[in-house]
């Protein structure tokens, strides 16, 4: 069972196929997305439409609007089943899924020997390094940091990648990590020789 219908879940599906899994089921909390843009996906916004990756083409049973309620063990430390329930979604005024309720009588146990959690996250964990210095958060619960300087509400505390953007891709984490390192260098030293995506070191030297 792969819990999560995004890119990471797709990777789990492909890897499971190549490792010889007997059966693979991918579960998604949201309802099945449309195959084309809708009124709440106008250009140039990113289209939240149904995608079928090469991993899916290798084989998987894809299910939507399902929540996982419980992991059931065999008493010896092994997973033997998942308790699932169907969801009924209601749409907002613009047509996008807004709220869900569990479908009465749909709860059931499904055999499962291995479950992959590919659900992403809502925001970084607040307890600990976020709450202790009391940095300001944005409306999504991510650490609020300036777009170009990567500084938080505490001038000596910087944030980048998922901490600032929320759930995203590793390439963004790499890019922002490098940019943030340059800004920390500038903050400490007054200037930096680290390259920036806006201007490489070679370009600055030639300029």
C-alpha positions, -999 to 999 in steps of 0.1 A, spaced: 0 0 0 13 34 -9 -5 61 11 -3 93 -10 -11 101 -46 17 126 -55 51 123 -71 67 106 -41 39 80 -41 45 74 -78 81 67 -71 71 42 -44 49 25 -69 76 21 -95 102 9 -70 77 -16 -55 71 -30 -90 108 -34 -97 112 -52 -64 86 -77 -74 56 -67 -52 27 -91 -58 2 -63 -56 4 -25 -53 -24 -2 -43 -20 36 -42 -43 55 -19 -52 92 -22 -72 113 3 -85 137 -23 -111 128 -49 -100 117 -84 -88 148 -102 -103 159 -136 -84 151 -168 -86 187 -180 -84 222 -165 -115 234 -147 -128 268 -137 -107 269 -106 -75 261 -126 -72 290 -150 -41 297 -169 -13 302 -159 -19 284 -126 -6 249 -121 -32 224 -133 -43 199 -107 -53 173 -132 -50 135 -133 -15 123 -141 -4 89 -151 33 84 -147 56 57 -161 55 41 -127 17 38 -128 20 23 -163 42 -5 -147 11 -15 -127 -8 -3 -97 -44 -1 -84 -51 35 -78 -79 46 -54 -92 80 -45 -111 96 -16 -99 70 9 -85 76 44 -63 53 64 -76 49 100 -54 23 115 -23 1 110 -31 -35 122 -3 -57 133 -1 -95 137 11 -94 173 47 -102 163 57 -67 151 46 -72 115 20 -53 96 -9 -74 84 -36 -50 74 -48 -14 71 -82 -1 82 -96 22 55 -127 43 51 -142 60 21 -146 98 20 -174 120 7 -161 154 -5 -181 186 -8 -169 213 -31 -164 250 -23 -181 278 -43 -155 276 -71 -158 239 -74 -126 227 -57 -128 200 -30 -132 217 4 -144 193 31 -149 156 36 -169 133 57 -164 96 62 -189 74 44 -209 55 70 -205 17 68 -174 19 45 -148 11 71 -130 -21 63 -97 -39 68 -75 -46 38 -45 -70 39 -12 -52 37 24 -64 44 42 -31 37 29 5 37 48 35 23 39 69 38 41 93 8 18 120 22 40 150 23 33 174 52 12 205 59 41 226 75 73 220 94 72 207 129 67 237 152 78 222 185 115 227 192 136 248 170 106 268 155 88 276 188 118 280 210 131 312 193 94 321 185 100 329 148 71 343 129 50 319 108 30 326 76 -7 318 71 2 282 61 23 276 92 56 277 75 85 298 88 81 334 75 113 344 57 120 371 32 120 360 -5 155 372 -14 173 374 20 159 343 36 158 361 70 131 353 95 116 377 120 147 371 141 175 388 120 202 361 129 179 332 120 176 321 84 152 296 68 151 280 33 136 251 15 107 232 30 110 252 62 101 284 43 82 271 12 63 242 28 62 208 10 82 210 -22 108 193 -44 144 185 -34 157 207 -63 140 237 -46 157 227 -13 191 225 -30 186 258 -48 173 277 -17 200 262 5 227 276 -17 210 310 -20 205 311 18 242 302 24 252 332 3 229 355 23 243 342 56 278 348 43 268 384 33 252 389 67 283 378 86 311 391 62 294 420 45 299 404 11 301 369 -5 321 351 -32 295 323 -33 277 319 -66 241 330 -69 215 318 -94 210 355 -102 246 360 -111 275 335 -112 309 343 -98 324 342 -132 298 367 -145 305 390 -116 343 388 -122 339 396 -159 315 424 -151 
